[in-house]
């Protein structure tokens, strides 16, 4: 059962990186940055160039939840920042 869950997460992770540009972008930025961290505001501003504020918020919230589930990155509500998960660096 555990291996089924891990396999689903692996497939989900691969699909997020391939078919969800925002998720791939967040991962790329985190990998490029020393310390593997980036503020949420950076991505909000970028999304608001293309979407209204409410749509940008919903989009980023979904990408955050999906990325966390797939174990691509972590998100800290307190600091409002993303961080790369060490085994994906």
Backbone as JSON, one array per atom type, in Angstrom:
{
  "sequence": "XXXXXXXXXXXXXXXXXXXXXXXXXXXXXXXXXXXXXXXXXXXXXXXXXXXXXXXXXXXXXXXXXXXXXXXXXXXXXXXXXXXXXXXXX",
  "N": [[0.82, -1.21, 0.0], [1.91, 1.28, 0.82], [3.86, 1.61, -1.14], [2.24, 1.95, -3.38], [1.13, 4.47, -2.87], [3.45, 6.04, -2.87], [4.24, 5.65, -5.52], [2.11, 6.85, -6.9], [2.45, 9.49, -6.02], [4.95, 10.01, -7.17], [4.34, 9.88, -9.91], [2.46, 11.96, -10.03], [4.09, 14.1, -9.28], [5.89, 14.15, -11.47], [4.09, 14.81, -13.53], [3.18, 17.31, -12.66], [5.51, 18.84, -12.93], [5.91, 18.67, -15.64], [3.49, 19.5, -16.91], [2.36, 21.67, -15.56], [3.17, 24.74, -15.64], [3.57, 26.79, -13.68], [4.17, 25.44, -11.28], [6.53, 24.12, -12.02], [8.08, 26.39, -12.47], [8.24, 27.55, -9.88], [9.74, 25.54, -8.6], [12.1, 25.66, -10.13], [13.05, 28.26, -9.53], [13.48, 27.99, -6.76], [15.5, 26.07, -6.74], [17.54, 27.48, -7.97], [18.16, 29.48, -6.19], [20.29, 30.42, -3.53], [20.19, 28.65, -0.59], [17.69, 27.78, -1.19], [15.13, 29.03, -0.97], [12.19, 31.13, -1.37], [10.16, 34.05, -1.4], [6.59, 34.09, -1.12], [5.34, 36.32, -2.2], [6.8, 37.03, -4.45], [5.92, 35.26, -6.47], [3.23, 35.84, -6.48], [3.16, 38.46, -7.48], [4.18, 38.03, -10.06], [2.13, 36.41, -11.13], [-0.01, 38.18, -11.03], [0.53, 39.8, -13.13], [-0.72, 38.61, -15.18], [-3.2, 37.71, -14.36], [-6.2, 38.61, -12.5], [-6.14, 39.78, -9.09], [-7.57, 38.02, -7.34], [-7.87, 35.65, -8.86], [-5.17, 35.09, -9.24], [-4.39, 34.53, -6.62], [-5.95, 32.21, -6.05], [-4.89, 30.48, -7.97], [-2.19, 30.31, -7.2], [-2.54, 29.22, -4.66], [-3.58, 26.68, -5.28], [-1.41, 25.59, -6.78], [0.5, 25.57, -4.77], [-0.59, 23.75, -2.9], [-0.63, 21.41, -4.47], [2.12, 21.12, -5.1], [3.18, 20.75, -2.56], [1.9, 18.35, -1.79], [3.02, 16.63, -3.7], [5.54, 16.65, -2.81], [7.46, 18.39, -3.8], [8.17, 20.92, -2.98], [8.16, 22.91, 0.02], [5.94, 24.89, 2.03], [5.72, 27.64, 4.13], [3.38, 28.98, 6.14], [3.63, 30.9, 8.1], [6.0, 32.39, 7.58], [5.43, 32.96, 5.01], [6.73, 31.81, 2.8], [8.38, 29.79, 0.31], [10.17, 26.69, 0.21], [12.69, 24.53, -1.01], [12.49, 21.01, -1.04], [14.81, 18.96, 0.47], [15.62, 16.46, -0.77], [15.15, 16.94, -3.4], [16.88, 18.75, -4.4]],
  "CA": [[0.0, 0.0, 0.0], [2.8, 2.44, 0.88], [4.5, 1.78, -2.45], [1.24, 2.52, -4.28], [1.06, 5.91, -2.57], [4.69, 6.65, -3.37], [4.21, 5.63, -6.99], [1.16, 7.9, -7.32], [3.1, 10.78, -5.79], [6.01, 10.17, -8.17], [3.68, 10.22, -11.18], [1.87, 13.29, -9.87], [5.22, 15.02, -9.29], [6.35, 14.24, -12.85], [3.09, 15.53, -14.32], [3.2, 18.72, -12.26], [6.68, 19.49, -13.52], [5.79, 18.67, -17.1], [2.27, 20.12, -17.45], [1.92, 22.85, -14.79], [4.32, 25.64, -15.7], [3.8, 27.53, -12.43], [4.84, 24.55, -10.34], [7.91, 23.96, -12.51], [8.74, 27.69, -12.26], [8.55, 27.66, -8.45], [10.85, 24.61, -8.34], [13.31, 26.19, -10.78], [13.52, 29.41, -8.75], [13.99, 27.49, -5.49], [16.77, 25.38, -7.01], [18.54, 28.48, -8.36], [18.47, 30.37, -5.08], [21.09, 29.93, -2.41], [19.3, 28.38, 0.54], [16.49, 27.13, -1.7], [13.92, 29.67, -0.46], [11.68, 32.29, -2.11], [8.92, 34.56, -0.81], [5.34, 33.92, -1.86], [5.03, 37.58, -2.89], [7.45, 37.01, -5.77], [5.07, 34.55, -7.42], [1.96, 36.58, -6.56], [3.37, 39.6, -8.39], [4.28, 37.5, -11.42], [0.8, 35.96, -11.57], [-0.89, 39.35, -11.19], [0.79, 40.38, -14.46], [-1.56, 37.88, -16.14], [-4.51, 37.41, -13.77], [-6.57, 39.54, -11.45], [-5.61, 39.39, -7.78], [-8.29, 36.86, -6.8], [-7.49, 34.48, -9.66], [-3.77, 34.81, -8.94], [-4.37, 33.9, -5.29], [-6.48, 30.84, -6.19], [-3.94, 29.71, -8.76], [-1.02, 30.04, -6.37], [-2.97, 28.32, -3.58], [-3.66, 25.33, -5.86], [-0.05, 25.14, -7.09], [1.16, 25.32, -3.48], [-1.12, 22.49, -2.35], [-0.18, 20.31, -5.32], [3.56, 20.97, -4.92], [3.42, 20.17, -1.22], [1.48, 16.95, -1.85], [3.99, 15.91, -4.53], [6.82, 16.78, -2.12], [8.4, 19.16, -4.61], [8.61, 22.03, -2.14], [7.38, 23.13, 1.24], [5.47, 26.27, 2.16], [5.54, 28.04, 5.52], [2.38, 30.04, 6.24], [4.09, 31.94, 9.02], [6.96, 33.26, 6.89], [4.92, 33.15, 3.65], [7.82, 31.51, 1.87], [8.56, 28.45, -0.21], [11.52, 26.14, 0.31], [12.86, 23.28, -1.73], [12.66, 19.84, -0.18], [16.23, 18.62, 0.27], [15.9, 15.36, -1.68], [14.91, 17.38, -4.79], [17.85, 19.78, -4.77]],
  "C": [[0.86, 1.26, 0.0], [3.45, 2.69, -0.47], [3.53, 2.32, -3.49], [1.13, 4.03, -4.11], [2.29, 6.61, -3.11], [4.73, 6.7, -4.89], [3.25, 6.7, -7.53], [1.77, 9.28, -7.15], [4.19, 11.04, -6.83], [5.41, 10.57, -9.51], [3.08, 11.62, -11.13], [2.97, 14.35, -9.95], [5.72, 15.22, -10.73], [5.38, 15.04, -13.72], [3.03, 17.01, -13.94], [4.35, 19.44, -12.94], [6.56, 19.61, -15.03], [4.64, 19.54, -17.6], [1.74, 21.33, -16.68], [3.1, 23.81, -14.7], [4.6, 26.4, -14.4], [4.55, 26.68, -11.42], [6.31, 24.34, -10.75], [8.71, 25.24, -12.28], [9.14, 27.86, -10.8], [9.76, 26.77, -8.13], [12.16, 25.14, -8.91], [13.9, 27.34, -9.97], [14.14, 28.93, -7.44], [15.34, 26.8, -5.67], [17.89, 26.37, -7.33], [19.01, 29.32, -7.18], [19.31, 29.69, -4.01], [20.16, 29.78, -1.21], [17.98, 27.78, 0.12], [15.18, 27.71, -1.2], [13.51, 30.83, -1.36], [10.38, 32.74, -1.46], [7.72, 34.35, -1.73], [5.03, 35.15, -2.72], [5.65, 37.62, -4.29], [6.53, 36.39, -6.82], [3.71, 35.22, -7.56], [2.07, 37.71, -7.57], [3.45, 39.11, -9.84], [2.92, 37.07, -11.96], [-0.13, 37.14, -11.83], [-0.58, 40.12, -12.48], [-0.15, 39.78, -15.5], [-2.99, 37.64, -15.67], [-4.9, 38.5, -12.79], [-6.13, 38.97, -10.11], [-6.27, 38.12, -7.24], [-7.92, 35.57, -7.55], [-6.04, 34.09, -9.41], [-3.65, 34.08, -7.6], [-4.85, 32.45, -5.37], [-5.49, 29.94, -6.93], [-2.72, 29.34, -7.93], [-1.35, 29.09, -5.22], [-3.03, 26.88, -4.09], [-2.26, 24.78, -6.15], [0.72, 24.8, -5.81], [0.71, 23.98, -2.91], [-0.61, 21.3, -3.16], [1.32, 20.05, -5.14], [3.92, 20.37, -3.58], [3.05, 18.69, -1.22], [2.51, 16.1, -2.6], [5.39, 15.92, -3.92], [7.9, 17.41, -3.0], [9.0, 20.3, -3.79], [7.72, 22.1, -0.92], [6.96, 24.59, 1.25], [5.2, 26.54, 3.63], [4.57, 29.22, 5.58], [2.86, 31.2, 7.09], [5.04, 32.93, 8.33], [6.52, 33.61, 5.47], [6.03, 32.93, 2.63], [7.84, 30.03, 1.5], [9.98, 28.0, 0.08], [11.55, 24.81, -0.4], [13.01, 22.16, -0.71], [14.01, 19.24, -0.53], [16.46, 17.48, -0.71], [15.61, 15.71, -3.14], [15.88, 18.47, -5.22], [18.84, 19.27, -5.77]]
}
